[in-house]
Amino acid sequence: MIYHNNNNHSLLSKIIFNGVEMLEGLKVIEMATYVAAPAAGAMLRDWGAEVIKVEPLNGCPMRRFFEGMKSNVPIEGNPIFTLDNRGKKGISINTSDEKGADIVRELIKDADIFLTNVRPQSLESAKLDHESLLKVNPKLIYCSLTGYGLDGEEKNRPGFDVAAYWSRSGMAHLTQRKGEEPLPIRTASGDHITAISTVSGILAAVYERTKTGKGKVVETSLLRTGIYSLSSDMALQLKFGRVPSTKKRDEQINPIFNFFKTKDDRWICLSPRAGGDYDLPKVVRALGKEEWLENEKFNTNQARRENAKEFIDEMDKAFSQYTMSEWGEKLDEQDLIWSPVQNLKEVSKDKQAIDSGAFSKVEDQDCEENYTTVSSPVRFHNSDDGPKGPAPKLGQDNFEVLKSIGINEDQINELIDRGIIGNSQK
């Protein structure tokens, strides 16, 4: 993989990857903070689009992610911000000022995509809503990513993923076992899933435009993506009016579909096909418990469910006899679906994860050396689909970008003095 300096194409890269980058020629104006929309912009940039990030004068709050954290370890770089903003050009504009909003509209004139997670009422006030911008550029793909969507009484409600994606969607309740407290989602997990849906929508609209020549409003939300993420359960709820709750290990509807602890205190996830009866002969052969095929308490899924506590006790005894490594060999011999329960340190060193392309090297302007980060979720063969450079410093490309739309250096300095443009040189 070839890694570029910010926004520069490498001749060597083009030779290695046999031509232009996939989305080269697409211009994205991203006016967004925090995670979900910037993550979508980062994927588009990884795949070759030009992405110009418009930030408020004080910058995206994620630039200050580590502020206030007490640590004895010096913090170098910001892997959280870099992850979702790598390779972009950065400008800082006060869009609440009419002149600042005018500059964004000028940028929109030759853009392909406008990507934003600003709340609708703020966009309408600045005349940066979809109706206004599609008049400026009828071919524009206008993508709005919000907490709750563009319609309804709560369209202007603020929403992070732990609120809109995780809690409001039903996911937090569904994963909460009886008698236990709900758990918060891990940092930005729902945001990054919503980013995937957002990129899918944008590229579908780009494809449609090749046939119609017209732009499109693309709308995604944390809430809708959260509901889709648990859509198998939601489909049951919508059809039958109920859904099974999340149960303890010895209360599972399919007790084989479970987690088991090995001799070396590791956990294995066992995931049988088709209710477990199809895989039961393979499971008992792996465990050396072929007699269970004749045991009426264990040899059907219904029987195992009725005798779940006894069955799980016996499974636990069996799994406690061998280590994770030993069980891996036994389960693989039977072609069973299983996986180790890994911590993130283990995942970072997982050879299969590495071979799959899950990680990439990225530049960070606050670090002397490149470091490893997470790749975009899709791998494209014979294409440069990795990071295209570091995340921009706040407003680092103000002069370059503004000059490209006809604003000269004296005018830019005047805008800086008026507090409309950030002074990246200070």
C-alpha positions in Angstrom: 0.0 0.0 0.0 1.2 3.5 -0.8 0.5 6.4 1.6 0.4 9.9 0.3 1.2 13.3 1.6 -2.1 15.2 2.3 -4.2 15.4 -0.9 -1.3 14.7 -3.3 -1.5 11.9 -5.8 1.6 9.7 -6.2 2.7 8.7 -9.7 4.1 5.5 -8.2 0.7 4.8 -6.6 -1.0 5.2 -10.0 1.4 2.8 -11.6 1.0 0.2 -8.8 -2.8 0.5 -8.8 -3.3 0.6 -12.5 -4.9 4.0 -13.1 -7.0 6.6 -11.3 -8.5 6.2 -7.8 -12.1 5.0 -7.8 -13.8 8.2 -6.8 -11.3 10.6 -8.3 -13.1 13.6 -9.7 -15.8 13.6 -7.0 -15.7 16.8 -4.9 -17.2 16.7 -1.4 -17.9 19.7 0.8 -18.3 18.3 4.3 -19.7 20.6 7.0 -19.9 18.3 10.0 -18.5 17.8 13.5 -18.1 14.8 15.8 -18.1 11.4 14.1 -20.8 9.9 11.9 -20.7 12.3 9.0 -16.9 12.9 9.1 -16.5 9.1 9.1 -18.5 8.9 5.9 -16.3 11.7 4.4 -13.2 9.8 5.4 -14.4 6.7 3.5 -15.1 8.8 0.4 -11.6 10.3 0.7 -9.9 6.9 1.2 -11.6 5.9 -2.1 -10.3 8.9 -4.0 -12.8 11.7 -3.6 -11.6 15.2 -2.8 -13.1 16.2 0.6 -13.0 19.7 1.9 -13.9 19.9 5.6 -15.6 23.0 6.7 -15.2 23.6 10.4 -16.4 26.3 12.8 -13.7 28.8 13.9 -13.1 26.9 17.1 -12.8 23.6 15.3 -14.6 20.2 15.6 -14.9 19.2 19.2 -13.2 15.9 18.4 -10.0 17.8 18.0 -10.1 18.2 21.8 -11.0 14.6 22.5 -8.2 14.1 25.1 -8.6 17.4 26.9 -9.3 16.9 30.6 -8.2 13.3 30.6 -5.7 12.6 33.4 -2.8 10.4 32.3 0.8 9.8 33.2 1.5 8.9 29.6 2.2 11.9 27.2 -0.4 11.9 24.5 1.1 12.4 21.0 -1.4 12.7 18.1 -5.1 12.3 18.1 -6.0 8.9 16.6 -9.7 9.5 17.2 -9.9 12.7 15.1 -7.4 11.4 12.5 -9.4 8.2 11.9 -12.4 10.1 10.6 -10.7 13.1 8.9 -7.6 11.7 7.3 -6.6 13.0 3.9 -9.1 15.9 3.8 -8.5 19.6 3.1 -9.5 21.8 6.0 -11.0 25.2 6.1 -12.5 27.1 9.1 -15.5 29.4 8.4 -18.1 31.2 10.6 -21.2 30.1 8.7 -23.5 31.9 11.1 -22.2 35.1 9.4 -24.0 35.7 6.1 -20.7 36.2 4.3 -19.4 32.9 5.7 -22.5 31.1 4.4 -22.0 32.8 1.1 -18.5 31.2 0.8 -20.0 27.8 1.4 -22.5 28.4 -1.3 -19.7 29.4 -3.6 -17.9 26.2 -2.9 -21.1 24.3 -3.6 -21.3 25.6 -7.2 -18.9 23.0 -8.5 -19.2 20.4 -5.8 -20.7 16.9 -6.3 -21.7 16.2 -2.7 -22.6 18.3 0.3 -22.3 16.2 3.5 -23.6 17.6 6.8 -24.8 16.7 10.2 -25.8 20.2 11.2 -29.3 20.4 12.5 -32.0 21.5 10.0 -33.0 24.7 11.7 -29.4 26.0 11.7 -29.0 25.1 8.0 -32.2 26.8 7.1 -31.1 30.0 9.0 -27.9 30.1 7.0 -29.7 29.2 3.8 -27.6 26.1 3.6 -30.6 23.7 3.6 -31.2 21.4 0.7 -33.8 23.6 -1.0 -31.4 26.5 -1.1 -28.3 24.6 -2.2 -30.1 22.6 -4.9 -31.0 25.9 -6.5 -27.3 26.9 -6.4 -26.3 23.5 -7.9 -29.1 21.3 -9.3 -26.7 18.4 -9.8 -25.7 18.4 -6.1 -26.0 15.3 -4.0 -27.1 16.8 -0.7 -26.6 14.4 2.2 -28.1 15.1 5.6 -27.1 12.9 8.6 -29.0 13.7 11.7 -30.0 12.0 15.0 -33.7 11.6 14.1 -34.3 12.5 10.4 -35.5 15.5 8.5 -39.3 15.1 9.3 -41.3 15.0 12.4 -41.5 17.1 15.5 -38.1 16.0 16.7 -36.1 16.7 13.6 -34.1 19.4 15.3 -33.4 17.3 18.4 -29.6 16.7 19.0 -28.6 13.1 19.1 -25.4 11.2 19.7 -25.2 7.5 18.9 -25.6 6.4 22.5 -28.9 8.3 22.6 -30.4 8.0 19.1 -28.8 4.9 17.7 -28.4 2.8 20.8 -31.1 3.8 23.3 -33.9 5.2 21.2 -33.8 2.4 18.7 -34.4 -0.3 21.3 -30.9 -1.8 21.1 -29.8 -0.9 24.6 -33.0 -2.4 26.1 -32.7 -5.5 23.9 -29.2 -6.3 25.0 -30.1 -5.7 28.7 -30.6 -8.9 30.5 -33.4 -9.1 33.1 -32.3 -7.6 36.4 -29.2 -5.9 35.0 -28.5 -2.3 34.1 -28.3 -1.1 30.5 -24.8 -0.8 29.1 -23.6 2.2 27.1 -22.4 1.6 23.5 -18.6 1.8 23.0 -17.2 5.0 21.6 -18.8 6.0 18.2 -19.8 2.4 17.3 -23.2 3.5 16.1 -21.7 6.5 14.4 -19.4 4.3 12.3 -22.2 2.0 11.3 -24.3 5.0 10.3 -21.4 6.3 8.3 -21.5 3.1 6.2 -25.2 3.5 5.5 -24.5 7.1 4.6 -21.8 6.3 2.1 -24.0 3.7 0.5 -26.8 6.3 0.0 -24.5 8.9 -1.4 -23.0 6.5 -4.0 -26.4 5.2 -5.0 -27.4 8.9 -5.6 -24.2 9.5 -7.6 -25.0 6.5 -9.8 -28.6 7.7 -10.4 -27.3 11.1 -11.4 -25.3 9.5 -14.2 -28.7 8.6 -15.7 -30.8 11.6 -14.8 -28.3 14.4 -14.6 -30.1 15.6 -11.5 -29.1 15.9 -7.9 -30.8 14.2 -4.9 -31.4 14.7 -1.2 -29.9 11.7 0.7 -31.0 11.4 4.3 -29.7 9.1 7.0 -30.1 9.2 10.7 -28.7 7.5 13.8 -32.2 6.4 14.8 -33.1 4.7 11.5 -29.8 3.0 11.2 -30.1 1.8 14.7 -33.5 0.3 14.0 -32.1 -1.4 10.8 -29.2 -2.8 12.8 -31.6 -4.8 14.9 -34.0 -5.3 12.0 -34.3 -9.1 12.4 -35.7 -8.6 15.9 -37.7 -5.6 14.8 -39.2 -7.7 12.0 -40.4 -10.2 14.7 -41.8 -7.4 16.8 -43.7 -5.8 13.8 -45.1 -9.1 12.7 -45.9 -10.9 16.0 -45.9 -8.1 18.5 -43.2 -9.6 20.6 -39.5 -10.6 20.5 -37.4 -12.9 22.7 -35.5 -11.1 25.4 -31.7 -11.4 25.9 -31.2 -14.3 28.3 -28.5 -15.7 30.5 -26.3 -18.6 29.3 -28.5 -21.3 30.8 -31.7 -19.8 29.6 -31.0 -19.7 25.9 -33.6 -20.8 23.4 -30.8 -22.7 21.6 -28.4 -23.6 24.4 -25.6 -24.7 22.0 -25.6 -21.1 20.6 -23.6 -19.9 23.5 -20.3 -19.0 25.1 -18.1 -21.6 26.9 -15.0 -21.2 29.1 -11.9 -23.2 28.3 -9.3 -24.7 30.6 -7.1 -21.6 30.3 -10.0 -19.3 31.2 -10.7 -18.2 27.7 -14.2 -17.9 26.2 -15.3 -19.5 23.0 -18.4 -18.5 21.0 -20.1 -21.5 19.5 -22.6 -20.7 16.7 -24.4 -23.8 15.3 -26.4 -23.8 12.1 -30.2 -24.2 12.0 -31.2 -24.4 15.6 -28.4 -26.7 16.6 -29.8 -30.1 15.6 -28.0 -30.1 12.3 -24.7 -29.5 14.0 -25.3 -31.7 17.1 -23.5 -34.8 15.7 -20.4 -32.6 15.0 -20.6 -30.9 18.4 -20.7 -34.2 20.3 -17.9 -35.7 18.2 -15.7 -32.6 19.0 -16.6 -33.0 22.7 -16.2 -36.8 22.7 -19.8 -37.0 24.0 -21.4 -39.2 21.2 -23.7 -40.8 23.9 -25.7 -37.5 23.9 -27.2 -38.5 20.6 -29.1 -41.1 22.5 -29.9 -39.0 25.5 -33.5 -37.7 25.2 -32.6 -34.7 27.4 -30.1 -33.5 24.9 -30.7 -34.9 21.4 -33.2 -32.3 20.2 -33.2 -28.6 20.4 -36.5 -28.6 22.3 -35.2 -31.1 24.8 -32.0 -29.1 25.3 -34.1 -26.0 25.9 -36.2 -27.7 28.5 -33.1 -29.1 30.2 -30.9 -26.0 29.5 -29.3 -25.7 32.9 -28.2 -29.4 33.0 -27.1 -29.3 29.4 -25.0 -26.1 29.9 -23.5 -27.6 33.0 -22.3 -30.6 31.0 -21.1 -28.4 28.2 -19.1 -26.4 30.7 -17.5 -29.5 32.2 -16.5 -30.7 28.7 -15.0 -27.3 27.7 -13.1 -27.0 30.9 -11.0 -30.0 30.0 -8.9 -28.4 27.2 -7.3 -25.0 26.3 -8.5 -22.6 23.7 -5.9 -23.7 21.2 -6.8 -27.4 21.7 -10.5 -26.6 21.3 -9.8 -24.7 18.2 -8.3 -27.8 16.6 -11.2 -30.0 17.7 -13.9 -27.6 16.5 -12.2 -27.0 13.2 -11.9 -30.7 12.6 -15.7 -30.8 12.7 -16.1 -27.7 10.5 -18.1 -26.0 13.3 -18.7 -22.2 13.4 -16.9 -20.8 16.4 -14.7 -17.9 17.4 -12.4 -16.9 20.3 -13.7 -14.0 22.4 -10.8 -11.6 22.0 -9.8 -8.3 23.6 -8.7 -5.4 21.3 -5.0 -6.0 21.9 -5.5 -9.5 20.6 -7.5 -8.3 17.7 -4.8 -5.8 16.8 -2.4 -8.7 16.4 -4.9 -11.2 14.8 -3.2 -12.4 11.7 -6.5 -13.0 9.9 -7.6 -9.4 10.7 -4.3 -8.1 9.4 -4.5 -10.2 6.3 -8.0 -9.0 5.6 -6.8 -5.5 5.4 -8.5 -4.3 8.6 -5.6 -2.0 9.5 -3.7 0.7 7.6 -0.8 3.1 8.3 -1.8 6.7 8.6 0.1 10.0 9.0 -0.6 12.3 11.9 0.8 15.9 11.8 1.3 15.8 15.6 3.5 12.6 15.4 6.9 12.1 14.0 6.2 8.6 12.7 3.2 7.0 11.0 1.1 4.7 13.1 -1.6 2.0 12.6 -5.2 2.9 12.3 -8.4 1.2 11.2 -9.1 0.8 7.5 -12.4 1.6 5.8 -14.7 -1.4 5.9 -14.5 -2.4 2.3 -11.5 -3.7 0.4 -11.1 -3.1 -3.3 -8.7 -5.2 -5.3 -6.3 -3.4 -7.6 -7.3 0.0 -6.1 -5.7 2.5 -3.7 -8.4 2.3 -1.0 -6.2 3.4 2.0 -5.6 6.7 3.8 -4.5 9.6 1.6 -2.6 11.5 4.3 -3.1 13.1 7.7 -6.1 14.9 9.1 -5.8 18.7 8.4 -4.8 21.2 11.0 -7.6 23.6 11.8 -8.0 25.9 8.7 -4.8 24.8 7.2 -6.1 25.0 3.6 -8.1 28.3 4.0 -5.9 30.2 1.5 -5.7 27.4 -1.1 -9.4 26.6 -1.1 -10.6 30.2 -1.0 -8.2 31.3 -3.8 -9.7 28.4 -5.9 -13.1 30.2 -5.9 -11.6 33.6 -6.8 -11.0 35.2 -3.3 -7.6 36.8 -3.3 -5.1 37.0 -0.5 -6.0 40.5 0.6 -9.7 39.6 0.7 -8.9 36.5 2.7 -6.9 38.5 5.2 -9.9 40.9 5.5 -12.2 38.0 6.2 -9.8 36.8 8.9 -9.8 40.3 10.5 -13.7 40.3 10.4 -13.8 36.9 12.2 -15.4 35.2 9.2 -12.4 33.0 8.4 -10.1 31.4 10.9 -6.5 32.5 10.9 -4.6 29.2 10.4 -1.3 31.1 10.4 -1.6 32.3 14.0 
